[in-house]
Amino acid sequence: MEKIKDYRRVVQELLEEYAKIKPANLPDIENQLVFDEKRNVYQLLRHGFENRKRVYYIVFQMDIKDGKIWVQHDATDVPIVQRLLDAGVPKSDIVLGFHAPYKRELSGFAVA
């Protein structure tokens, strides 16, 4: 259980850090953090308006399942997986959920 608490803290801190970064050329776009600790789902969303068009998308989604951090979505060029490794999360506890199961076997990270 302690590992889960540590992983929650790491994931939340990383997403909070990224949420501070706002695209300078998009003043009407907001970052929003969504943390569901009961279900262990963590997201960073962007929403607002750009040139009168509604913008809404997930930047990051990470889940904690079976003692592992599942990176479900990363819509950036800043690799969140490397940041997890830098925070001390071992490869064996990181699942690249955005890859099909057969590709995960080749990644060097956890399969599930």
N, C-alpha and C positions, 0 to 999 in steps of 0.2 A: 504493500500500500504506500510505503514511503516513496518508492520509485514513481508511482503515479502522481503523487503530490509534486515531486521534483519536475516531472515532465509537464504537468500543468503550468507550473511556474515558468519553465523555460519557454514553452509555446506562447504563453500570454505576454511575457516580456518581449519576445521577438516581434510579435504582432503589434504590440504597443509602440515599439520602436519604429516599425514601418508605417504605422498610422500617422506618425508625426510628419512624414514626408508627403507633401502635397504638390501636385503638378503646378508649377508657377504659371504656366500658360492657360490654366483652367481654373479661374477663380470661383466658379459656381459649382465646383465638384467638391463633395465632402467625403472624408473617410469615416467609416463606421465600423467599430469592433462589435462582434457578436460572440459572446462566450457562454456556452451552456455546460457548466461543470457537472451537472447531473448526468448528462449524456456524453460528456467529453468531446464536444464539437466546438471548434474555434475558427472564426472567419474574420477576414478583413474585407469589407465591401467598399466600393466607390459608387456614389450616386449624386445626381444633380442634373445640370443642364449644360450642354455645349452647343452653341449656335442654334438655340431654340429646340434642340433635340434632347429628349430624355436619355440620360446615361445611367446605367445600373449594371454592375458586374462584380463578380467575386474576384478579388486579387489573390487571396490565399484561403485555403481551407485545410485544416489539419484536424484529425480525430485521434483520440487515444483509445485503442482497442486491444484487448488481450495483452496489456503491458507494453505495447509498442505504439510509436507515433506514426500514424498514416498520413503522408502528405498526399492529399486528395487533389489539390489544385494549386498551381503556381503560375500566375499570369504575368510574371516579371522576367527581367533578364538578370535579376539578382538572385542567385541560387540559395533559397532558404535551407536546402538540405545541408549545404556547407556550413551554414550558421548553426544548425543543430549539432553537427559534428564538432564545431568549435566550442560549443557549450557543453561538450562532454557526453553527448548521446552516442552510444556505439552504433555502428552500422547494423548490427544484429537486432537493434530495436527501432530501426527506421524502415518503413515500408513505402515504396514508391507507388502509391495507390493509383496514380494517373497512368501507370503502365499496366498492360494486360498481364495476367499471371505468368504466362509463358515467357514474357520479357523480363520479369522480375528476377527469374533464376539467373539471368546473365548480368545483373546489375551490381552484384557484390553486396547488396543490401538484403534485408529480410524479405522473404517471399510472402509471408502472411503472419 
